[in-house]
Amino acid sequence: MSAQIIYGKQISDTIREELLQEVEQLKQQGITPGLVVILVGEDPASQVYVRNKAKACEQLGYHSEVIRVPAETTQEELLALIQKYNEQRNIHGILVQLPLPKHIEEKAIIDAISVEKDVDGFHPESVGNLMIGDDALLPCTPSGVIELLKRTGNSPAGKHAVVIGRSNIVGKPVAMLLLRENATVTICHSRTPNIAEIARQADILVVGVGVPKLVKKDWVKPGAVVIDVGVNRLPDGKLCGDVDYDDVFDVAGWITPVPGGVGPMTITMLMANTLKSAKKARG
Ligand code: GUN
């Protein structure tokens, strides 16, 4: 048996077409979704991410602002900038690209973003809403994982989902979203004994730890859905995930490639969050 490949780019394109129709309806009511992306400094990877976010806005007809400020910007200056956009009515989403320079406290910046405009879903109140099950803005990569599952007919309801990794931006929120979708969820991490044995019990295995090719075929139950959130660069420059794709391919029922699996979903879910925020602002 060999796995069916989950092509994130195709699913992402479909969602963007759906969003475009909703945007057109909203525009007829005189509202254009607006996103501001703030980049502090000149980190090359961050510059690429920010460019891609602006491109997605352009494709969907959003109002988009990219604010580039120097690495020496003070925390107070950055807070003032966030405050300005918290108050600006044509902006529905504020994203401060991470990581930030060391002299700026990340938590202070995330806390300052108005929860209504927190399209990253990183604000403590957004995290609380995720736990409680309120209709909140959900973090983008984790909600992209759920979309991939649902849109390939792999609804998590009633399944045993095993999440490997407990980060605030992937592992914990993915686990909570899977629980919301009525999966039975186990979270494994670096201090878990017998991870392979637990992973092998998963109907849905989600991996986000940042260890290249950690998951081998003896970690996977035959027919399981394997979602790889890892993006690692190998010494030869190639990208690979946290799953040993070639090794697992013949065992899994479904698998996401890296690149081209979860990755394309993140910006699309950011666009969905910005639209959702714009709709709420209207109401
Ligand atoms: N840097 C890398 N990924 C992300 C993300 O999803 N949001 C923000 N704000 N910064 C990032």
Boltz pocket constraint, residues with backbone or C-beta under 6 A from the ligand:
constraints:
  - pocket:
      binder: B
      contacts: [[A, 49], [A, 95], [A, 96], [A, 97], [A, 98], [A, 99], [A, 120], [A, 140]]
      max_distance: 6.0
